[in-house]
Amino acid sequence: MAKIGTNCVQGGYRPNNGEPRQIPIIQSTTFRYESSAAMGKLFDLEAAGYFYSRLQNPTADTVAAKIAVLEGGTAAMLTSSGQAANFFAVFNLCSAGDHVVASSAIYGGTYNLFAVTMKRMGIDFTFVHPTASEDELRAAFRPNTKALFGESIANPALDVLDFEKFAKVAHENGVPLIVDNTFPTPVNCRPFEWGVDIVTHSTTKYMDGHGTQVGGAVVDSGNFDWFAHKDKYPGLTTPDESYHGIVYAEKFGQGGAFITKCVAQLMRDFGSSPAPMNAFLLNLGLESLHLRMKRHCENGQKVAEFLEANDKVAWVQYPGLKSNKYYEIAKKYMPNGTCGVVSFGVKGGRDAAEKFMSGLKLAQIATHVADARTCVLHPANSTHRQLSDEELVKCGVGPDLIRLSCGIEDADDLIADIDQALARV
């Protein structure tokens, strides 16, 4: 089996004789067929192929195949954003009246999607802290619970999920564990090896790595037995009348049912499809992912150590610090490093945070994270602005939290920039 670096470069696509070495950009809405009968087989899911890029496109599928290889999954799909990926992964299992248990330490946009928007769709969520005990997790489950959701490294709180604990409780209750693996990426973290069933990504972040495209991905491990919990997942185990009675888990097997249903139903109806050009740009980022992640982690570690020793800094959260409460569990699940994101607070709270950020010259204030250029954000005033102070504290994002995403510049330059900005506070 090829190693992760080789799969970053060549996974998912091998050209035949005389074919392009780089994946082609199939910039076409539709595809021609010789007969209506041939096209009809595609609409009935009786044949593989393409007819309309809202559902599937060859460029996107090629890149999805690479991500499936990187995660060690059986099938994957791309979406137009990470937000769409998380929505699809959960909604593919749920209907109005269902319930989901989720970690409270998740990206603010995901929290809002679950707590507000999907609640309006009739799906209820119970949020638990990632450090909750097994008994506390069990207490959150209901008879109508359909999934357990968490982030491998929470954005921006940087809590590290205990995969084995969450997977154990999820499987005891007959539901899959869904994990957003955006921050560590499969280069540093392999959730499927620790019992996770479905992985999502905001490919906008490290996978792209250059701030050029917005996208997402959903990957199935192929390990969850849908028929073993047939009554809980009728959408996968009973006939779909919109496709002439196909039973997804029966026709496409344990390794293909989840993604096929996600494409055939959700992508068909919601149309959150990625542009072929965006998929192409994502692939360019993936080719250097294994190299960039090493540098991101090195810079994150050096910056975190500098901040921890600075008198003007109130606290630092970075799993690579030996003083961090997640240090040991991060070493267990991510022995080669975590990510380049460091969260911290400057003494003086909100006002001090704003003053520090305005003094930065190299790090750029941007509503982004995890690309080649260092950027910084005050989540309470931006990505998590919709949350009250009480909700901010509950999900691990205090009002004073600064999220610094270390790029791949020289670490000495990053530290010098931070040092001069702190001197202004």
Residue, then its C-alpha position, 0 to 999 in steps of 0.5 A: m500500500a502506498k504511503i500518504g505522500t504518494n497518495c497525495v500526489q497520485g491517489g485516485y487517478r492514473p492516466n492510461n496510455g496517451e492520457p493527460r498526467q494532470i486530471p482534466i477539467i471537464q467544464s461541461t454541464t451535460f453529457r451526450y448519449e446515443s439513445s434515451a435508453a442509455m441515459g435512462k439507465l443512469f437516471d435509474l441508477e442501473a449504470a455508472g456515468y454522467f448526465y448532469s454536473r449538478l449531481q456528478n462531474p468526472t473532475a470532482d469524482t476523480v478528486a473525491a476518489k483521491i480523498a477517499v484513498l487518503e482517508g482509507g474510505t470506500a467512497a467519497m463525494l465533493t460538495s460546494s463547501g464544508q458547510a454543505a458536507n456537514f449538512f449532507a452527512v447528517f441529513n442523509l441519515c435524518s428526517a423531521g422528528d429525529h435527533v442527533v448528539a453532537s460535540s459542543a466544541i465545533y465550528g460556529g457555523t456548524y453549531n448554528l446549522f445544527a442548533v438553528t437551521m436544522k432544528r427548523m427542519g424538525i431535527d433536534f440536537t443535544f450538545v455535549h462537551p468533548t471531554a464528557s464521560e461515557d455515561e454523560l454521552r450515553a445520557a444524551f442519547r434518545p430512541n430516535t438518535k441517528a448520529l453522533f457528531g464531532e470535530s477531530i480538532a475543534n475550530p477554533a477551541l482546539d479541543v481534541l476528540d477522543f475517537e475511541k470513547f465517542a465511537k464506543v458510545a455511538h456503536e452501543n446505541g447503533v448509530p454512526l460516528i461522524v467526524d469533521n477532520t478538517f484541521p489535522t487532515p488525513v496526513n496527521c489523523r486517520p479517524f477510520e482507524w479509531g472507529v469513526d464511520i463517516v468523515t467530512h472536510s472543509t476542503t477550503k482549508y488545508m486540503d486546498g491550502h492556498g485560499t483559491q476555492v471553497g469546497g467540502a468532502v464527505v467520506d464513508s469508511g464502509n464499516f457501518d452495517w446499515f442492515a444491522h440497524k434496519d429500522k433506524y435507517p429506512g432511507l438506506t434499507t427500504p425501497d426508494e420510490s424516487y428511483h423505482g424502489i432501489v434499496y441502497a444498502e442492498k444494491f450498492g453494499q455497505g461500502g457504497a450505499f451512504i455516498t450513493k444515496c447522498v448523491a442521488q437524493l441530496m445532491r439531486d435536490f439541493g444542488s450543492s455541487p462543486a465547480p469542476m475548476n474548483a475541484f481541479l484547484l483542490n487537487l493541486g493543493l492535495e498534491s503538496l498537502h503532506l509537505r505543507m502540513k509538516r511546516h504548518c505544525e512546526n510553525g504552530q508549535k514554535v508560535a505556541e511556545f513563544l506565546e506561552a512564555n509571553d507575559k502579555v498572553a493570558w492563556v494558550q491552547y495548542p495540543g502540541l504543548k506539554s502543558n495542554k490538557y489534550y497533549e496526551i490524547a493528541k499524541k495518541y491520535m495524531p503522533n506526527g502533529t496536529c495543525g498550525v492553528v493556535s488559539f490564545g487570549v491577550k490579557g485585557g480581554r476583547d479590547a486587548a485582542e482588537k488592539f493586538m490584531s490591529g498591530l500585526k503587519l505580516a499576519q492578515i486579518a481574514t475570515h479564513v484559516a489553514d492556508a499558506r499565508t498566516c491569518v488571524l481572527h477574533p471569532a467572537n466578532s466574526t465567525h461566532r458572532q451569532l452566539s451569545d457570550e454564554e454560548l461562546v463559553k459553552c462551545g469553548v470560544g471565549p470572548d477574548l479568544i484569538r485564532l492564529s493560523c500559522g502559514i508556511e512562512d519562516a517561523d522567526d518572521l511570524i514570531a517577530d510580527i507577533d512580538q511587536a504587536l503584543a508590545r503595542v498592547 
